[in-house]
């Protein structure tokens, strides 16, 4: 017999590549991680770590064990879920994580919905990038995460995780309020080929979205300003420094006079927003309720293609003569 918690430590070392990285993810000291693996090795009668210069590496026996670890972890999660279903618990923790815009537009509304419908649940929300979300799920410190896929995160085939599509989110064009295209109901991306562009840095996945979308529209964007924070990018657009692509669900600060327009034509970029949980935990009552709340919020999200509903800052209805773009004016 051996402690499954020690197996989780071994999986973390394999996932992060170092004892130090695993210790940070598990909120342990490196010596505690090493001690857990040594005890696991004694329990099983094999060597799991061996020195490699000033570092250590997993032995072939450790890799044999890891081949079974994912299946063991999945079955354990299923057992925990079955016990929770048996108890029909309405109380307990539900830990949610997600990227910044996902917190604002999906996780916060879902947490509020759960607070009203299941007050016995203790819901906590953590803002985190996709890679951090997967690390926390693997470490068992998070139950459910919302993320946008990119090359840095686990693939859909990774058996350690259960990934589920929540919605497909189109991107819109953000223009200064006095831009010549701002009075249109919609615009094609090809019409922006001569514009100055504002994007995040090249390491950001959104930068790749802009590059790919513009290439599909037949041009390379002339990027003149770089802004990692959406608020900064919106401010640059508002001051006439260029245009930008923004996700449909991104909240726009009301003090920035910009026009948000739907794109038409064949080059409308979209991104998938997924929920992720540990494999085997899908039937846990708290996770079931969390997924249901996220799906309800996602189903109500304004992500359909076509013109955007006219709306002014503060949510007041636009005058009857207003056209389709979303106009956000300073108050």
C-alpha positions in Angstrom: 0.0 0.0 0.0 1.1 3.6 -0.6 -0.2 7.1 -0.1 -1.8 8.6 -3.3 -0.7 12.0 -2.2 2.9 10.9 -2.7 1.9 9.8 -6.2 0.6 13.3 -6.8 4.0 14.7 -5.8 5.7 12.4 -8.3 3.4 13.5 -11.0 4.1 17.2 -10.2 7.9 16.6 -10.4 7.4 15.0 -13.8 5.1 17.8 -15.0 7.4 20.7 -13.8 10.7 19.0 -14.6 12.3 19.8 -11.2 11.8 19.2 -7.5 11.8 23.0 -7.0 9.1 23.6 -9.6 6.9 20.9 -8.1 7.4 22.3 -4.6 6.3 25.7 -5.7 3.2 24.3 -7.4 2.3 22.2 -4.4 3.2 24.9 -1.8 5.8 22.6 -0.2 9.5 22.9 0.4 11.9 21.1 -2.0 13.1 19.0 0.9 9.5 18.0 1.7 8.9 17.0 -2.0 12.1 14.9 -2.0 11.1 13.3 1.3 7.7 12.3 -0.1 9.2 10.7 -3.2 11.8 8.8 -1.1 9.0 7.5 1.1 7.1 6.5 -2.0 10.2 4.7 -3.3 10.5 2.8 0.0 6.8 1.8 0.0 7.2 0.4 -3.5 10.8 -1.0 -3.1 12.2 0.8 -6.1 14.4 3.9 -6.8 12.4 6.8 -8.2 15.0 9.6 -8.3 18.7 9.5 -9.1 21.4 12.2 -9.3 22.3 13.9 -12.5 25.1 16.3 -11.9 23.8 18.8 -9.4 20.2 17.9 -10.1 18.1 14.8 -10.0 16.0 13.0 -12.6 13.3 10.4 -12.6 14.4 6.8 -13.0 13.0 4.3 -15.5 11.0 2.8 -12.6 9.5 6.2 -12.0 8.3 6.4 -15.6 6.8 3.0 -15.4 4.8 4.1 -12.3 3.8 7.3 -14.1 2.3 5.3 -16.9 -0.2 4.1 -14.4 -0.5 7.3 -12.3 -2.9 9.1 -14.6 -5.3 6.1 -14.5 -5.0 5.8 -10.7 -5.6 9.5 -10.3 -8.7 9.4 -12.5 -10.2 6.4 -10.6 -9.5 8.2 -7.3 -11.3 11.3 -8.6 -14.2 9.1 -9.7 -14.3 7.5 -6.2 -14.4 10.9 -4.5 -17.1 12.1 -6.9 -19.2 8.9 -6.2 -18.9 9.4 -2.5 -19.9 13.0 -2.8 -22.9 12.0 -4.9 -23.8 9.4 -2.3 -23.8 12.0 0.4 -25.8 14.4 -1.8 -23.8 17.2 -0.3 -25.1 20.7 -0.9 -22.2 22.4 1.0 -18.5 22.5 0.6 -15.8 24.3 -1.4 -15.7 25.0 -5.1 -12.5 26.6 -6.4 -12.6 28.3 -9.7 -9.8 29.9 -11.8 -9.5 31.6 -15.1 -7.9 34.2 -17.3 -8.7 37.9 -16.5 -11.5 38.5 -19.1 -12.9 35.1 -18.2 -13.1 36.1 -14.6 -15.0 39.3 -15.4 -17.4 37.8 -18.0 -17.9 34.2 -17.0 -16.5 33.2 -13.6 -17.8 36.2 -11.6 -21.4 35.9 -13.0 -21.3 32.1 -12.5 -20.1 32.5 -8.9 -22.9 35.0 -8.3 -25.4 32.6 -9.7 -24.1 29.8 -7.5 -24.3 32.0 -4.4 -28.0 32.6 -5.1 -28.9 29.0 -6.1 -26.6 27.0 -3.9 -25.7 29.2 -0.9 -24.2 26.2 0.9 -21.3 26.1 -1.6 -18.2 28.1 -0.7 -17.1 29.4 -4.1 -13.7 31.1 -4.5 -12.4 32.6 -7.7 -8.7 33.0 -8.7 -7.4 35.0 -11.6 -4.7 33.0 -13.4 -3.3 32.4 -16.9 -3.9 29.1 -18.6 -0.6 27.4 -17.7 -1.2 28.3 -14.0 -4.7 26.9 -14.1 -3.5 23.6 -15.3 -0.8 23.5 -12.7 -3.3 24.2 -9.9 -5.7 21.6 -11.3 -2.9 19.0 -11.3 -1.8 20.0 -7.8 -5.4 19.6 -6.5 -5.7 23.2 -5.4 -8.3 24.1 -8.0 -11.5 22.3 -9.1 -12.6 24.0 -12.3 -10.8 26.4 -14.7 -11.8 28.6 -17.7 -9.1 29.2 -20.3 -8.4 30.0 -23.9 -6.3 27.2 -25.6 -2.8 28.1 -26.8 0.3 26.1 -27.5 1.6 26.4 -23.9 -1.2 24.4 -22.3 -2.1 20.7 -22.2 -3.6 19.4 -25.4 -7.2 18.1 -25.6 -5.7 14.5 -25.7 -4.0 14.9 -22.3 -5.7 12.2 -20.2 -5.1 14.0 -16.9 -7.7 16.7 -17.8 -11.3 16.8 -19.0 -11.7 19.8 -21.3 -15.2 21.0 -22.4 -16.2 23.8 -24.8 -18.2 26.7 -23.3 -18.5 29.0 -26.3 -16.9 30.4 -29.4 -16.2 34.1 -29.1 -15.7 36.3 -32.1 -13.4 39.3 -32.2 -14.6 42.9 -32.9 -12.8 45.9 -34.3 -12.1 48.8 -32.0 -11.9 52.2 -33.6 -11.6 55.8 -32.4 -15.1 57.4 -32.1 -14.3 59.9 -34.9 -12.9 57.2 -37.3 -14.2 57.4 -40.9 -15.4 53.7 -40.6 -17.1 54.3 -37.2 -20.5 55.1 -38.7 -20.8 51.8 -40.5 -22.9 48.9 -39.3 -20.0 46.5 -39.9 -16.7 46.4 -41.7 -14.4 43.8 -43.2 -10.9 43.3 -41.9 -9.5 43.8 -45.4 -10.7 47.5 -45.2 -8.3 48.1 -42.4 -5.1 47.1 -44.3 -3.7 50.7 -44.3 -4.4 51.4 -40.6 -2.0 51.6 -37.7 -2.5 48.7 -35.3 -2.3 48.3 -31.5 -1.6 44.8 -30.1 0.0 43.1 -27.1 3.6 41.8 -27.4 4.6 39.0 -29.6 4.7 36.4 -26.8 0.9 36.9 -26.2 -1.5 34.6 -28.0 -3.7 37.6 -29.0 -0.8 38.9 -31.1 -0.9 35.6 -33.1 -4.7 36.1 -33.5 -4.2 39.5 -35.1 -1.4 38.3 -37.4 -3.3 35.2 -38.6 -6.6 37.1 -39.1 -4.9 39.9 -41.0 -3.0 37.4 -43.2 -6.3 35.7 -44.0 -7.7 39.1 -45.0 -4.7 39.6 -47.4 -2.4 42.0 -45.5 0.3 42.2 -42.8 -0.8 44.6 -40.0 1.4 47.7 -39.4 1.8 47.5 -35.7 3.0 50.8 -34.2 1.9 50.5 -30.5 2.2 47.6 -28.1 0.0 47.3 -25.0 -0.3 44.2 -22.9 -3.2 45.6 -20.8 -6.6 46.0 -22.5 -7.2 49.3 -20.7 -4.0 50.7 -22.2 -4.8 49.4 -25.7 -8.3 50.9 -25.5 -6.9 54.3 -24.3 -4.5 54.3 -27.3 -7.4 53.6 -29.7 -9.5 56.3 -28.0 -6.7 58.9 -28.6 -6.5 58.1 -32.3 -3.2 56.2 -32.2 -4.5 53.2 -34.1 -7.1 50.4 -34.2 -7.3 47.0 -32.4 -9.0 43.6 -32.4 -10.8 42.8 -29.1 -12.7 39.7 -27.9 -16.5 40.2 -28.0 -16.9 39.7 -24.2 -14.1 42.2 -23.2 -15.6 45.0 -21.1 -14.6 48.4 -22.4 -13.9 51.3 -20.0 -16.6 53.9 -20.3 -14.2 56.8 -20.1 -12.7 55.8 -23.5 -14.6 57.2 -26.5 -14.3 54.3 -28.9 -16.5 52.4 -31.3 -16.7 48.6 -31.2 -17.8 47.1 -34.5 -18.6 43.6 -35.7 -16.5 42.3 -38.5 -18.0 40.8 -41.6 -16.6 38.7 -44.5 -14.6 35.5 -44.4 -11.9 36.7 -42.0 -13.7 37.0 -38.7 -11.4 35.7 -36.0 -12.9 33.7 -33.2 -11.5 31.9 -30.2 -12.7 28.9 -28.2 -13.3 29.3 -24.5 -13.1 26.0 -22.6 -13.7 24.7 -19.1 -11.2 22.3 -17.7 -11.4 19.9 -14.7 -9.4 16.9 -13.5 -10.2 13.7 -15.3 -12.7 11.7 -13.3 -14.1 14.6 -11.3 -17.0 15.5 -13.6 -19.6 13.8 -11.4 -18.6 15.6 -8.2 -21.7 17.6 -7.1 -19.8 20.9 -6.7 -18.1 20.5 -10.1 -21.5 19.6 -11.7 -23.0 22.7 -10.3 -20.1 24.8 -11.3 -20.2 23.6 -14.9 -23.9 24.1 -15.1 -23.5 27.7 -13.9 -20.8 28.4 -16.4 -22.8 26.9 -19.2 -25.8 29.1 -18.2 -23.7 32.2 -18.2 -22.0 31.3 -21.5 -25.4 30.6 -23.2 -26.5 34.1 -22.3 -23.3 35.7 -23.6 -23.7 38.1 -26.6 -21.3 36.1 -28.9 -23.4 35.7 -32.0 -22.1 36.9 -35.3 -23.5 39.9 -37.0 -24.1 43.5 -36.0 -23.8 44.5 -32.4 -26.8 46.0 -30.6 -26.5 49.8 -30.2 -25.6 50.8 -26.7 -24.1 53.8 -25.0 -22.0 54.1 -21.9 -23.7 53.0 -18.7 -26.1 50.7 -20.5 -28.6 53.4 -21.6 -30.5 52.7 -24.8 -29.2 54.4 -27.9 -31.4 56.9 -29.8 -33.5 55.4 -32.5 -31.2 56.9 -35.2 -28.1 55.2 -33.8 -26.4 52.7 -36.0 -25.3 49.2 -35.1 -21.8 49.8 -33.6 -21.4 49.9 -29.9 -20.4 53.5 -29.0 -18.6 54.0 -25.7 -18.4 57.6 -24.8 -16.8 59.4 -21.8 -19.3 60.4 -19.1 
